[in-house]
Amino acid sequence: MCLSNVYRASDRELIMELAAQIRQEAGYVTVRDLFGASKRIPGSVASVDLENNVVLIQTQEAPADVKKEVI
């Protein structure tokens, strides 16, 4: 099983630990952890390092009604 920690690319702030699934759609990245919790972040995947289990997300400012949305 390959799990990765997901960080914001600009400052390496941790977004999610043990991400098991990452989907990019329509200007958002949705990450789901090993336990099923999900987060939807406005932005795009900047890099994926499978050797070190690190994913960087280039975040964008979201509209006020979807900021910090947790699915």
N, CA, C and O atoms as CSV, one atom per row, in Angstrom:
chain,resi,resn,atom,element,x,y,z
A,1,MET,N,N,0.856,-1.171,0.000
A,1,MET,CA,C,0.000,0.000,0.000
A,1,MET,C,C,0.903,1.235,0.000
A,1,MET,O,O,1.881,1.303,0.745
A,2,CYS,N,N,0.565,2.193,-0.832
A,2,CYS,CA,C,1.362,3.414,-0.950
A,2,CYS,C,C,0.540,4.594,-0.428
A,2,CYS,O,O,-0.410,5.031,-1.076
A,3,LEU,N,N,0.910,5.098,0.734
A,3,LEU,CA,C,0.234,6.245,1.334
A,3,LEU,C,C,1.203,7.417,1.347
A,3,LEU,O,O,2.406,7.232,1.529
A,4,SER,N,N,0.679,8.625,1.154
A,4,SER,CA,C,1.537,9.805,1.106
A,4,SER,C,C,0.985,10.907,1.974
A,4,SER,O,O,-0.218,10.981,2.224
A,5,ASN,N,N,1.882,11.767,2.434
A,5,ASN,CA,C,1.466,12.996,3.103
A,5,ASN,C,C,1.314,14.073,2.033
A,5,ASN,O,O,2.114,14.153,1.101
A,6,VAL,N,N,0.287,14.892,2.179
A,6,VAL,CA,C,-0.018,15.939,1.201
A,6,VAL,C,C,0.251,17.288,1.847
A,6,VAL,O,O,-0.225,17.574,2.946
A,7,TYR,N,N,1.027,18.120,1.139
A,7,TYR,CA,C,1.427,19.428,1.653
A,7,TYR,C,C,1.080,20.523,0.649
A,7,TYR,O,O,1.006,20.279,-0.555
A,8,ARG,N,N,0.870,21.732,1.163
A,8,ARG,CA,C,0.744,22.910,0.299
A,8,ARG,C,C,2.144,23.234,-0.210
A,8,ARG,O,O,3.083,23.324,0.580
A,9,ALA,N,N,2.292,23.407,-1.510
A,9,ALA,CA,C,3.611,23.596,-2.128
A,9,ALA,C,C,4.299,24.879,-1.668
A,9,ALA,O,O,5.521,24.899,-1.527
A,10,SER,N,N,3.549,25.937,-1.435
A,10,SER,CA,C,4.154,27.239,-1.141
A,10,SER,C,C,4.900,27.278,0.181
A,10,SER,O,O,5.938,27.934,0.279
A,11,ASP,N,N,4.398,26.593,1.200
A,11,ASP,CA,C,5.019,26.680,2.524
A,11,ASP,C,C,5.174,25.336,3.219
A,11,ASP,O,O,5.565,25.274,4.385
A,12,ARG,N,N,4.865,24.257,2.499
A,12,ARG,CA,C,4.958,22.889,3.036
A,12,ARG,C,C,4.063,22.662,4.260
A,12,ARG,O,O,4.375,21.833,5.114
A,13,GLU,N,N,2.961,23.394,4.342
A,13,GLU,CA,C,1.986,23.145,5.416
A,13,GLU,C,C,1.269,21.828,5.126
A,13,GLU,O,O,0.817,21.588,4.006
A,14,LEU,N,N,1.171,20.986,6.143
A,14,LEU,CA,C,0.530,19.681,5.989
A,14,LEU,C,C,-0.965,19.854,5.746
A,14,LEU,O,O,-1.658,20.522,6.513
A,15,ILE,N,N,-1.448,19.249,4.678
A,15,ILE,CA,C,-2.881,19.248,4.370
A,15,ILE,C,C,-3.518,17.966,4.874
A,15,ILE,O,O,-4.593,17.992,5.473
A,16,MET,N,N,-2.846,16.831,4.627
A,16,MET,CA,C,-3.388,15.548,5.075
A,16,MET,C,C,-2.270,14.523,5.203
A,16,MET,O,O,-1.358,14.468,4.378
A,17,GLU,N,N,-2.359,13.714,6.252
A,17,GLU,CA,C,-1.451,12.583,6.434
A,17,GLU,C,C,-2.107,11.319,5.897
A,17,GLU,O,O,-3.332,11.205,5.874
A,18,LEU,N,N,-1.292,10.385,5.472
A,18,LEU,CA,C,-1.740,9.062,5.045
A,18,LEU,C,C,-2.808,9.111,3.948
A,18,LEU,O,O,-3.804,8.390,4.008
A,19,ALA,N,N,-2.588,9.965,2.950
A,19,ALA,CA,C,-3.530,10.053,1.838
A,19,ALA,C,C,-3.447,8.774,1.010
A,19,ALA,O,O,-2.370,8.343,0.599
A,20,ALA,N,N,-4.606,8.186,0.782
A,20,ALA,CA,C,-4.689,6.952,0.019
A,20,ALA,C,C,-5.198,7.196,-1.396
A,20,ALA,O,O,-4.951,6.392,-2.294
A,21,GLN,N,N,-5.915,8.316,-1.597
A,21,GLN,CA,C,-6.471,8.627,-2.912
A,21,GLN,C,C,-6.382,10.127,-3.152
A,21,GLN,O,O,-6.655,10.928,-2.259
A,22,ILE,N,N,-5.995,10.498,-4.377
A,22,ILE,CA,C,-5.901,11.903,-4.770
A,22,ILE,C,C,-6.541,12.028,-6.139
A,22,ILE,O,O,-6.189,11.306,-7.072
A,23,ARG,N,N,-7.496,12.961,-6.252
A,23,ARG,CA,C,-8.177,13.196,-7.528
A,23,ARG,C,C,-8.116,14.673,-7.850
A,23,ARG,O,O,-8.310,15.514,-6.973
A,24,GLN,N,N,-7.845,14.992,-9.111
A,24,GLN,CA,C,-7.835,16.376,-9.558
A,24,GLN,C,C,-8.952,16.560,-10.569
A,24,GLN,O,O,-8.998,15.875,-11.590
A,25,GLU,N,N,-9.868,17.506,-10.272
A,25,GLU,CA,C,-11.006,17.756,-11.155
A,25,GLU,C,C,-11.417,19.219,-11.069
A,25,GLU,O,O,-11.538,19.773,-9.976
A,26,ALA,N,N,-11.629,19.836,-12.208
A,26,ALA,CA,C,-12.240,21.163,-12.319
A,26,ALA,C,C,-11.642,22.188,-11.360
A,26,ALA,O,O,-12.382,22.912,-10.694
A,27,GLY,N,N,-10.324,22.260,-11.282
A,27,GLY,CA,C,-9.674,23.265,-10.453
A,27,GLY,C,C,-9.559,22.922,-8.978
A,27,GLY,O,O,-9.163,23.770,-8.179
A,28,TYR,N,N,-9.898,21.697,-8.604
A,28,TYR,CA,C,-9.823,21.253,-7.214
A,28,TYR,C,C,-9.048,19.942,-7.124
A,28,TYR,O,O,-9.017,19.151,-8.067
A,29,VAL,N,N,-8.430,19.736,-5.977
A,29,VAL,CA,C,-7.802,18.454,-5.670
A,29,VAL,C,C,-8.545,17.882,-4.467
A,29,VAL,O,O,-8.674,18.543,-3.436
A,30,THR,N,N,-9.027,16.663,-4.606
A,30,THR,CA,C,-9.700,15.989,-3.506
A,30,THR,C,C,-8.780,14.889,-3.003
A,30,THR,O,O,-8.334,14.036,-3.771
A,31,VAL,N,N,-8.501,14.919,-1.701
A,31,VAL,CA,C,-7.647,13.896,-1.097
A,31,VAL,C,C,-8.456,13.131,-0.052
A,31,VAL,O,O,-9.249,13.716,0.686
A,32,ARG,N,N,-8.246,11.824,-0.001
A,32,ARG,CA,C,-8.932,10.973,0.969
A,32,ARG,C,C,-7.876,10.184,1.717
A,32,ARG,O,O,-6.966,9.618,1.111
A,33,ASP,N,N,-8.000,10.146,3.038
A,33,ASP,CA,C,-6.994,9.437,3.829
A,33,ASP,C,C,-7.354,7.965,4.016
A,33,ASP,O,O,-8.391,7.496,3.546
A,34,LEU,N,N,-6.497,7.270,4.693
A,34,LEU,CA,C,-6.639,5.844,4.933
A,34,LEU,C,C,-7.944,5.507,5.654
A,34,LEU,O,O,-8.479,4.410,5.490
A,35,PHE,N,N,-8.455,6.440,6.448
A,35,PHE,CA,C,-9.650,6.202,7.261
A,35,PHE,C,C,-10.928,6.707,6.608
A,35,PHE,O,O,-12.003,6.583,7.193
A,36,GLY,N,N,-10.834,7.283,5.385
A,36,GLY,CA,C,-12.010,7.717,4.648
A,36,GLY,C,C,-12.330,9.192,4.743
A,36,GLY,O,O,-13.251,9.653,4.069
A,37,ALA,N,N,-11.608,9.954,5.553
A,37,ALA,CA,C,-11.843,11.400,5.639
A,37,ALA,C,C,-11.339,12.056,4.356
A,37,ALA,O,O,-10.291,11.679,3.833
A,38,SER,N,N,-12.089,13.042,3.847
A,38,SER,CA,C,-11.725,13.712,2.607
A,38,SER,C,C,-11.627,15.211,2.792
A,38,SER,O,O,-12.290,15.790,3.652
A,39,LYS,N,N,-10.783,15.841,1.965
A,39,LYS,CA,C,-10.690,17.293,1.893
A,39,LYS,C,C,-10.652,17.679,0.427
A,39,LYS,O,O,-10.045,16.991,-0.395
A,40,ARG,N,N,-11.308,18.788,0.107
A,40,ARG,CA,C,-11.329,19.326,-1.257
A,40,ARG,C,C,-10.615,20.669,-1.234
A,40,ARG,O,O,-11.039,21.592,-0.538
A,41,ILE,N,N,-9.531,20.778,-1.995
A,41,ILE,CA,C,-8.679,21.955,-1.961
A,41,ILE,C,C,-8.652,22.593,-3.341
A,41,ILE,O,O,-8.416,21.899,-4.331
A,42,PRO,N,N,-8.888,23.901,-3.432
A,42,PRO,CA,C,-8.775,24.551,-4.733
A,42,PRO,C,C,-7.306,24.619,-5.143
A,42,PRO,O,O,-6.470,25.137,-4.404
A,43,GLY,N,N,-7.003,24.092,-6.329
A,43,GLY,CA,C,-5.626,24.102,-6.793
A,43,GLY,C,C,-5.344,22.936,-7.717
A,43,GLY,O,O,-6.252,22.365,-8.321
A,44,SER,N,N,-4.056,22.588,-7.816
A,44,SER,CA,C,-3.640,21.501,-8.697
A,44,SER,C,C,-2.441,20.785,-8.085
A,44,SER,O,O,-1.756,21.320,-7.213
A,45,VAL,N,N,-2.206,19.578,-8.554
A,45,VAL,CA,C,-1.064,18.797,-8.081
A,45,VAL,C,C,0.208,19.408,-8.667
A,45,VAL,O,O,0.342,19.531,-9.885
A,46,ALA,N,N,1.135,19.788,-7.797
A,46,ALA,CA,C,2.406,20.377,-8.239
A,46,ALA,C,C,3.454,19.297,-8.447
A,46,ALA,O,O,4.197,19.341,-9.427
A,47,SER,N,N,3.527,18.316,-7.530
A,47,SER,CA,C,4.480,17.222,-7.694
A,47,SER,C,C,4.069,16.020,-6.857
A,47,SER,O,O,3.354,16.139,-5.862
A,48,VAL,N,N,4.545,14.861,-7.293
A,48,VAL,CA,C,4.301,13.604,-6.588
A,48,VAL,C,C,5.648,12.896,-6.458
A,48,VAL,O,O,6.294,12.584,-7.459
A,49,ASP,N,N,6.063,12.648,-5.223
A,49,ASP,CA,C,7.321,11.953,-4.947
A,49,ASP,C,C,6.969,10.631,-4.273
A,49,ASP,O,O,6.796,10.577,-3.055
A,50,LEU,N,N,6.864,9.577,-5.059
A,50,LEU,CA,C,6.463,8.279,-4.519
A,50,LEU,C,C,7.557,7.633,-3.683
A,50,LEU,O,O,7.266,6.841,-2.786
A,51,GLU,N,N,8.797,7.960,-3.963
A,51,GLU,CA,C,9.897,7.397,-3.185
A,51,GLU,C,C,9.862,7.882,-1.738
A,51,GLU,O,O,10.143,7.120,-0.813
A,52,ASN,N,N,9.513,9.165,-1.549
A,52,ASN,CA,C,9.458,9.750,-0.204
A,52,ASN,C,C,8.034,9.939,0.311
A,52,ASN,O,O,7.837,10.482,1.399
A,53,ASN,N,N,7.045,9.498,-0.457
A,53,ASN,CA,C,5.627,9.571,-0.067
A,53,ASN,C,C,5.176,10.994,0.227
A,53,ASN,O,O,4.559,11.261,1.258
A,54,VAL,N,N,5.493,11.907,-0.693
A,54,VAL,CA,C,5.141,13.317,-0.539
A,54,VAL,C,C,4.425,13.801,-1.797
A,54,VAL,O,O,4.895,13.588,-2.915
A,55,VAL,N,N,3.271,14.459,-1.596
A,55,VAL,CA,C,2.535,15.093,-2.683
A,55,VAL,C,C,2.423,16.580,-2.352
A,55,VAL,O,O,2.043,16.947,-1.240
A,56,LEU,N,N,2.756,17.437,-3.327
A,56,LEU,CA,C,2.644,18.879,-3.149
A,56,LEU,C,C,1.481,19.396,-3.980
A,56,LEU,O,O,1.330,19.042,-5.149
A,57,ILE,N,N,0.654,20.246,-3.353
A,57,ILE,CA,C,-0.500,20.853,-4.007
A,57,ILE,C,C,-0.250,22.346,-4.151
A,57,ILE,O,O,0.039,23.030,-3.170
A,58,GLN,N,N,-0.363,22.855,-5.385
A,58,GLN,CA,C,-0.283,24.292,-5.631
A,58,GLN,C,C,-1.685,24.832,-5.391
A,58,GLN,O,O,-2.573,24.649,-6.223
A,59,THR,N,N,-1.887,25.494,-4.261
A,59,THR,CA,C,-3.223,25.947,-3.884
A,59,THR,C,C,-3.569,27.276,-4.550
A,59,THR,O,O,-2.695,28.051,-4.936
A,60,GLN,N,N,-4.871,27.509,-4.671
A,60,GLN,CA,C,-5.418,28.748,-5.201
A,60,GLN,C,C,-6.451,29.251,-4.214
A,60,GLN,O,O,-6.981,28.483,-3.411
A,61,GLU,N,N,-6.735,30.537,-4.276
A,61,GLU,CA,C,-7.759,31.117,-3.409
A,61,GLU,C,C,-9.129,30.612,-3.859
A,61,GLU,O,O,-9.469,30.694,-5.040
A,62,ALA,N,N,-9.900,30.099,-2.929
A,62,ALA,CA,C,-11.232,29.589,-3.232
A,62,ALA,C,C,-12.274,30.669,-2.972
A,62,ALA,O,O,-12.040,31.579,-2.177
A,63,PRO,N,N,-13.416,30.576,-3.633
A,63,PRO,CA,C,-14.521,31.467,-3.291
A,63,PRO,C,C,-14.881,31.306,-1.820
A,63,PRO,O,O,-14.692,30.231,-1.250
A,64,ALA,N,N,-15.391,32.351,-1.209
A,64,ALA,CA,C,-15.675,32.363,0.233
A,64,ALA,C,C,-16.588,31.213,0.665
A,64,ALA,O,O,-16.454,30.710,1.780
A,65,ASP,N,N,-17.513,30.792,-0.201
A,65,ASP,CA,C,-18.464,29.760,0.201
A,65,ASP,C,C,-17.884,28.346,0.191
A,65,ASP,O,O,-18.546,27.419,0.657
A,66,VAL,N,N,-16.665,28.151,-0.327
A,66,VAL,CA,C,-16.098,26.800,-0.339
A,66,VAL,C,C,-14.756,26.733,0.385
A,66,VAL,O,O,-14.095,25.695,0.331
A,67,LYS,N,N,-14.337,27.779,1.047
A,67,LYS,CA,C,-13.057,27.744,1.764
A,67,LYS,C,C,-13.089,26.714,2.872
A,67,LYS,O,O,-14.061,26.607,3.621
A,68,LYS,N,N,-11.995,25.949,2.964
A,68,LYS,CA,C,-11.809,24.938,4.003
A,68,LYS,C,C,-12.965,23.947,4.070
A,68,LYS,O,O,-13.382,23.530,5.150
A,69,GLU,N,N,-13.470,23.580,2.909
A,69,GLU,CA,C,-14.558,22.623,2.836
A,69,GLU,C,C,-14.018,21.225,3.155
A,69,GLU,O,O,-12.999,20.806,2.607
A,70,VAL,N,N,-14.689,20.533,4.020
A,70,VAL,CA,C,-14.348,19.144,4.330
A,70,VAL,C,C,-15.520,18.297,3.896
A,70,VAL,O,O,-16.661,18.546,4.282
A,71,ILE,N,N,-15.230,17.294,3.090
A,71,ILE,CA,C,-16.300,16.433,2.570
A,71,ILE,C,C,-16.530,15.292,3.528
A,71,ILE,O,O,-17.390,14.445,3.285
